[in-house]
């Protein structure tokens, strides 16, 4: 993960000369969002003077692409749907309505989370497992969402406007390195930020943390979660740090957990009406799904679940986790014995339908067909159904099903790639190239996307409608690339004659 911190320095340097054009369709940036749920003033304007909305989006997209290229993200439709559902519920409390936020789970057992500009929020797998309630998980996501709506990174850059962008980027990288690698990692990162008033910068970051708490609690309460959960999870983090935290100066920890911070969070939560909050059953299942997906191969997770269940832990989550662990160990028949009664008891849980269909050696198509009728256009169910159709030699049906789904629901890059693979297997070369182009757009490689779209146009037997769609998309990409070039030329011309020799 240290590679990401270095990458962020490069990304911020590039942000200084980013194009002012809007990102391509399906990738529009987050608009300014006031601080919903608090009396804090709107502080987005100074930030936007340093990084435009487009700059913020592009920086966030670059970080996301880097994490995806490192295979650091859990690319799982069930987990993605859940965390984005919780995230959208929180982000919708902002004045801008929460559009364009994206939430991801990272394959990291450390307890942490971070956000980058443009609406990109990342939660470590270890944090998901450390929470004991859905409201605790939502509280961390609300805190990170508030970092985005408050434009904290851009405001940090504005605060250091008299310093070089290189030095500011170094501090930003240090802060995010601490977010990824644990609070202790920030100390070494900050030492590399030469020439800055380090103490002032850390204080600014700590102020941002407090502001994110206040705004995040407003999001949390407005979304129907327990506003006291944030303080509760702070206490969990404090216990997790243990005595080790006493040897680290509190001012050097990126998420300082103090009694004052916990007290302020409780006081803030007390301003909202109290009501009983119940966890969704999906939370319990997703937590165990994360546990199974990040487990190392040297652990017999199925045996661990069986032991938990035998010693009084006969919960829905543990039984689901045991079934997933058995499936991962190629013991699908044993998993079916667990999933069959669970599905009868909880027929409304799409996670169980998807797991049941995946565990079946036969009749899987019947299971998914029924699930699709019960939950039309549900992303995990439809994706798993499409995968099963492809395995059964029916790629054309899978392609049509995915097209219907993603004409109505925004797909992830991984799901766009699945659509391209289904089109290719079905013999539709035009759509295969087109969706690989969309996959490259989602990943930020517009030059490669243009090449894929040109191949789509050159494919035989495409319809007139396909041709028009491919051509329109290619023109959008070309115009966007041209706008970047125009901005770069204008920036070079504005540097002045005296500086050209140093370029």
Secondary structure, DSSP 8 states (H G I E B T S, - for coil): -HHHHHHHHHHHHHHTT---S---TT---------TTS-----HHHHHHHS-HHHHHHHHHHHHHHHHHTT-B---HHHHHHHHHHHHHHHTTSTT-STT-EEEEES--SS-EEEETTTEEEEEHHHHHH-SSHHHHHHHHHHHHHHHHTTHHHHHHHHTTTS-HHHHHHHHHHHHHHHHH-TTHHHHHHHT-TTS-HHHHHHHHHHHHHHHHHHHHHHHHHTTS-TTHHHHHHHHHHHHHGGGGGGS-GGG-TT---HHHHHHHHHHHTTS--------HHHHHHHHHHHHHT--TTS-HHHHHHHHHHTT---HHHHHHHHHHHHHTT-HHHHHHHHHHHHHH-TT-HHHHHHHHHH-SSSHHHHHHHHHHHSTT-HHHHHHHHHHHHHTT-HHHHHHHHHHHHTTS---HHHHHHHHHHHHHTT-HHHHHHHHHHHHHHHT-HHHHHHHHHHHHHSTT--HHHHHHHHHHHHHHHHHHHHHHHHHHHHHHTT-GGGGGG-
